[in-house]
Amino acid sequence: MEFLQRYKQYGSFIDEHLSTFIKRTIPRSLYEPANYILEAGGKRIRPVLVLCACEAVGGKKEDAVHAAAGLEILHNFTLIHDDIMDHAAARRGRPTVHTKWDASVAILAGDVLLGLAYRALLQSNTASIQELSSIFTEGVIEVCEGQAYDKEFETRRRVSLDEYLLMIRKKTGTMVAVAMEVGAILGNGSAGQRAALKSYGELVGEAFQVQDDLLDVVADEKQFGKAIGGDIVEGKKTFLLITALQRAKGEDKRLLQKLVQEGGVSKRKVDRIRRIFLSTGAVEAAEIQIANDIAKAKEQLKVLNDSESTHMLSWFADMLLSRKS
Amino acid sequence: MEFLQRYKQYGSFIDEHLSTFIKRTIPRSLYEPANYILEAGGKRIRPVLVLCACEAVGGKKEDAVHAAAGLEILHNFTLIHDDIMDHAAARRGRPTVHTKWDASVAILAGDVLLGLAYRALLQSNTASIQELSSIFTEGVIEVCEGQAYDKEFETRRRVSLDEYLLMIRKKTGTMVAVAMEVGAILGNGSAGQRAALKSYGELVGEAFQVQDDLLDVVADEKQFGKAIGGDIVEGKKTFLLITALQRAKGEDKRLLQKLVQEGGVSKRKVDRIRRIFLSTGAVEAAEIQIANDIAKAKEQLKVLNDSESTHMLSWFADMLLSRKS
């Protein structure tokens, strides 16, 4: 509970910084939607990790606040643009930007957020600014690659588990790894510490995404905050569907193949599919993948000095394992 | 003619650099459209100006090639996204990215180009990388602001000439100014030289945009390469329409107001509108604005040493005045 409180404190620290960051209000069609998404909250995972990584190598969180804000703003850029591409109507309980305004406004608001993310990052006071900016930039490019694969997979019949893992690493893992590495650089961490924290980020990011897939199947609907089985209804090629497709036989296999061919199923078939995910061991495979990732992530922390921040990173990894939403 | 040859040489130098820049080919849905737009050519104005600015303060163009590529890639990012927002079907004689693929592909290809633009810029070898990146970033933000104003103006009844000029400065002037300033920094120019070249860029960028408006009305259709009067048919609030609206009286004024209210006119009315642009002096006002901008831009070059590159910048400004397309 102590860690959770600290996590929330760090989140508020970021929120305060973000709330004073965008000073302009015009053109309104640009800054209203940009502020709208930044103010909507969210878990603030990436910026909190930047602060923790900085502290874990002996730095002060104040030295990393600009970069932390940059990571969060960058994340929101991806959300706005991904929501357009995915035709998503709601996000964090509110209409998405392209729904509340329109696609043009959403494209441009996303673009300016990417610019603002660099503005925040470049306020960092460090001799390593070129390296910092390059790491950030390679992250931007990889996130785009991840999203491109994600969209490509939607219309492909076959996606292997390796391809799926590559996609989520690029789409989610990379930016969490960037957050950790950027924090470590700003805290003047050693090369070994940086590499370990980066690796922690990749693993935690991957686990987070597989957990997302898993929660769609096994979560408690009330705690989850949205309907269970949404991915199944949409025919989304998740860790579970890909694994179940490899393992299922007979009638089960044909049903899953039909699901892929038709790009989804009706709601009343969700329970049948869930049972296949369980009986084929796909659910268990996902649980093992997550547990392994988390164990490996925590292993990385051993090269760091024993500190409150290191413990918090360890707690954070465990929290992902037990999260319900 | 000598200068034109040199301009083309510099353009080829940029093209060669760009052609080796994107090494990845997958995900195809990302890199095919990104390469498609970069390979389509274009005037390469911004990167050539980066090289000229660098040389004009005594630097070598090789030192500025990464930043020059960054500016050109950034420009192409704005083209892809603007074309989606403007529902433009063709660009440089080929289908636009969202027409050839779809809007999702175009959004993402634009995004990755912005990342690639930073990657190119950050390859610059300079102690001023933080300043360079910040200037570039403020340019990105201003371009977004300019495009937001442009879209807002489409649905507004009244736009003042000052508002219009603010919009084109942000949308076009800023990035040309950024090109000049970045080139001057990479050539190790003095603060005075940098300020002068930046100012040259702002003025030339503004003149370029007003000339664009003017060509839609007075160009020779064959040389222009597209139909004359396109802006009029679309009811676009150009320098000419805004000025003519201020000055016209009686029947002429009512016709222009109707054009704005209805968001355009039929083709057969284009000649009538052109005559109003001429009789109210709107065409002359645009010509004066351009001539003044160009004269002021050339004035800026006086703080520089007399060199081939300075002469080329002077020639370039004059070329804008006389361009037919």
HADDOCK unambig.tbl for C-alpha pairs under 7 A between the chains (distance, minus, plus):
assign (segid A and resid 27 and name CA) (segid B and resid 145 and name CA) 6.31 0.50 0.50
assign (segid A and resid 27 and name CA) (segid B and resid 148 and name CA) 6.36 0.50 0.50
assign (segid A and resid 27 and name CA) (segid B and resid 149 and name CA) 6.10 0.50 0.50
assign (segid A and resid 29 and name CA) (segid B and resid 148 and name CA) 6.34 0.50 0.50
assign (segid A and resid 30 and name CA) (segid B and resid 145 and name CA) 6.84 0.50 0.50
assign (segid A and resid 30 and name CA) (segid B and resid 148 and name CA) 6.00 0.50 0.50
assign (segid A and resid 85 and name CA) (segid B and resid 104 and name CA) 5.16 0.50 0.50
assign (segid A and resid 104 and name CA) (segid B and resid 85 and name CA) 5.15 0.50 0.50
assign (segid A and resid 108 and name CA) (segid B and resid 144 and name CA) 6.40 0.50 0.50
assign (segid A and resid 111 and name CA) (segid B and resid 144 and name CA) 7.00 0.50 0.50
assign (segid A and resid 112 and name CA) (segid B and resid 141 and name CA) 5.54 0.50 0.50
assign (segid A and resid 112 and name CA) (segid B and resid 144 and name CA) 5.88 0.50 0.50
assign (segid A and resid 115 and name CA) (segid B and resid 137 and name CA) 5.73 0.50 0.50
assign (segid A and resid 115 and name CA) (segid B and resid 140 and name CA) 5.80 0.50 0.50
assign (segid A and resid 115 and name CA) (segid B and resid 141 and name CA) 5.45 0.50 0.50
assign (segid A and resid 118 and name CA) (segid B and resid 137 and name CA) 6.51 0.50 0.50
assign (segid A and resid 119 and name CA) (segid B and resid 134 and name CA) 6.69 0.50 0.50
assign (segid A and resid 119 and name CA) (segid B and resid 137 and name CA) 6.31 0.50 0.50
assign (segid A and resid 122 and name CA) (segid B and resid 130 and name CA) 6.75 0.50 0.50
assign (segid A and resid 122 and name CA) (segid B and resid 134 and name CA) 6.68 0.50 0.50
assign (segid A and resid 129 and name CA) (segid B and resid 130 and name CA) 6.55 0.50 0.50
assign (segid A and resid 130 and name CA) (segid B and resid 122 and name CA) 6.74 0.50 0.50
assign (segid A and resid 130 and name CA) (segid B and resid 129 and name CA) 6.55 0.50 0.50
assign (segid A and resid 134 and name CA) (segid B and resid 119 and name CA) 6.70 0.50 0.50
assign (segid A and resid 134 and name CA) (segid B and resid 122 and name CA) 6.70 0.50 0.50
assign (segid A and resid 137 and name CA) (segid B and resid 115 and name CA) 5.74 0.50 0.50
assign (segid A and resid 137 and name CA) (segid B and resid 118 and name CA) 6.51 0.50 0.50
assign (segid A and resid 137 and name CA) (segid B and resid 119 and name CA) 6.32 0.50 0.50
assign (segid A and resid 140 and name CA) (segid B and resid 115 and name CA) 5.81 0.50 0.50
assign (segid A and resid 141 and name CA) (segid B and resid 112 and name CA) 5.55 0.50 0.50
assign (segid A and resid 141 and name CA) (segid B and resid 115 and name CA) 5.46 0.50 0.50
assign (segid A and resid 144 and name CA) (segid B and resid 108 and name CA) 6.42 0.50 0.50
assign (segid A and resid 144 and name CA) (segid B and resid 112 and name CA) 5.88 0.50 0.50
assign (segid A and resid 145 and name CA) (segid B and resid 27 and name CA) 6.32 0.50 0.50
assign (segid A and resid 145 and name CA) (segid B and resid 30 and name CA) 6.83 0.50 0.50
assign (segid A and resid 148 and name CA) (segid B and resid 27 and name CA) 6.38 0.50 0.50
assign (segid A and resid 148 and name CA) (segid B and resid 29 and name CA) 6.34 0.50 0.50
assign (segid A and resid 148 and name CA) (segid B and resid 30 and name CA) 6.00 0.50 0.50
assign (segid A and resid 149 and name CA) (segid B and resid 27 and name CA) 6.12 0.50 0.50
